[in-house]
Amino acid sequence: MIRKYQPADCDEIVNVWSRASAVAHPFLSQDFLTVERYNIPNVYLPNAETWVWLSDGKVIGFISLLGNEVGAIFIDPTAHRSGIGRALIHHAQNLHGDLEVEVFEKNMSGRAFYAAMGFIPLLQKVHDQTGFNVLRLRRVAEDPQRLNSTKHH
């Protein structure tokens, strides 16, 4: 079930991020991850629109948005490939239309997910804080009018 983030979700969000980031970002330094662990509750969550996926009353995934920018999407590794990430992307797209995201080039699981979701590359650049390459991707919203018109032909 998807619902809007509540401050009481913060610890669970940090735990999901920590477990998922260990899988997706083993190349990131401990110093960088320590700063991110601080930034999540103190900088990112207060400034983002965040939605959580609950299972048995616990947060097992979340997506944070800055307008149409996916600032973060993390799913607990025990729930990977269960459709939660797909559902969160669709929810974000229903709210904001076209989506953009940056993903580390070395994050192969994240890149595979975004490719499967139809995100296309826009550009590559160096991530200032880590020195690693990131890819900027875009997923164009499906136009319901266009979809309806193609069904009738």
C-alpha positions in Angstrom: 0.0 0.0 0.0 1.3 3.5 -0.9 0.7 6.4 1.4 2.3 9.8 2.0 5.3 9.9 4.3 4.8 10.7 8.0 7.6 11.8 10.3 7.2 8.6 12.3 8.4 6.7 9.1 11.9 8.3 9.3 13.8 5.5 11.1 12.3 2.9 8.8 13.1 4.9 5.7 16.8 5.3 6.8 16.9 1.5 7.5 15.5 0.7 4.0 17.9 3.1 2.4 20.9 1.7 4.3 20.1 -2.0 3.4 19.2 -1.1 -0.3 22.2 1.2 -0.7 24.6 -1.5 0.5 23.3 -3.6 -2.4 23.2 -0.9 -5.1 26.1 1.3 -4.0 28.9 -0.9 -2.6 31.4 1.4 -4.3 30.5 4.5 -2.2 32.8 5.5 0.6 31.8 5.1 4.2 32.4 8.8 4.7 29.9 9.7 1.9 27.3 7.2 3.3 27.7 8.7 6.8 26.9 12.2 5.4 23.9 10.8 3.5 22.6 9.0 6.6 22.6 12.4 8.3 21.1 14.2 5.3 18.1 11.9 4.8 16.2 13.0 7.9 17.7 16.5 8.2 17.8 17.7 4.6 16.2 15.4 2.1 12.9 14.3 3.7 11.9 17.8 4.9 12.4 19.2 1.4 10.9 16.4 -0.7 7.5 14.9 -1.4 7.9 11.3 -0.1 5.6 8.3 -0.5 6.1 5.0 1.3 5.1 1.5 0.5 3.8 -0.3 3.6 3.7 -4.1 4.1 2.3 -5.3 7.4 2.5 -1.8 8.8 6.2 -1.4 8.0 7.9 0.7 5.4 9.7 -1.5 2.9 10.1 1.0 0.1 9.9 4.7 -0.6 10.2 7.3 -3.3 11.2 10.9 -2.7 10.3 13.5 -5.3 11.4 17.1 -6.0 8.7 18.0 -8.5 9.2 15.6 -11.4 12.7 14.6 -10.2 13.1 11.2 -8.5 15.5 12.2 -5.7 15.5 8.7 -4.3 13.7 5.4 -4.7 14.8 2.5 -2.5 13.2 -0.9 -1.8 14.3 -3.2 1.0 16.4 -5.9 -0.7 14.1 -8.6 0.7 11.3 -7.2 -1.5 13.3 -6.5 -4.7 11.6 -7.7 -7.9 8.1 -7.7 -6.2 6.7 -4.8 -8.2 7.0 -2.2 -5.4 9.5 0.0 -7.3 7.3 -0.2 -10.4 4.2 0.8 -8.4 6.1 3.8 -6.8 7.3 5.0 -10.2 3.8 4.8 -11.7 2.4 6.7 -8.6 5.0 9.4 -9.1 4.2 9.6 -12.8 0.5 9.9 -12.1 1.3 12.9 -9.9 4.0 14.6 -11.9 4.0 13.3 -15.5 7.5 13.0 -17.1 10.1 11.9 -14.6 13.8 12.4 -14.4 16.4 10.6 -12.2 20.1 10.4 -11.8 21.7 7.0 -11.2 25.3 6.0 -10.6 26.8 4.4 -13.7 28.1 1.6 -11.4 24.6 0.9 -10.0 23.8 -2.0 -12.4 20.7 -3.1 -10.6 19.3 0.5 -10.6 20.2 0.9 -14.2 18.5 -2.3 -15.1 15.3 -1.3 -13.2 15.2 2.1 -14.9 15.7 0.6 -18.4 12.9 -1.9 -17.7 10.7 1.0 -16.7 11.4 2.8 -20.0 13.7 5.5 -18.8 16.0 6.8 -21.5 19.5 8.3 -21.1 19.8 12.1 -21.4 23.4 12.8 -20.3 26.3 11.5 -18.3 28.2 13.6 -15.8 30.5 13.3 -12.8 28.8 13.3 -9.4 30.6 16.1 -7.6 30.6 14.6 -4.1 31.9 11.2 -5.1 33.7 11.6 -8.4 31.7 8.7 -9.9 29.8 9.0 -13.2 26.0 9.4 -13.0 23.5 9.0 -15.8 20.5 11.4 -16.1 17.5 9.5 -17.4 13.9 10.5 -18.4 10.7 8.5 -18.5 8.0 10.2 -20.6 4.5 9.9 -19.2 2.1 7.9 -21.2 -0.5 10.3 -22.7 -4.0 8.8 -21.9 -5.5 10.7 -24.8 -2.9 9.3 -27.2 -3.4 5.8 -25.8 -7.2 6.1 -26.1 -6.9 7.3 -29.7 -4.6 4.4 -30.7 -7.0 1.8 -29.3 -9.7 2.9 -31.7 -7.7 2.6 -34.9 
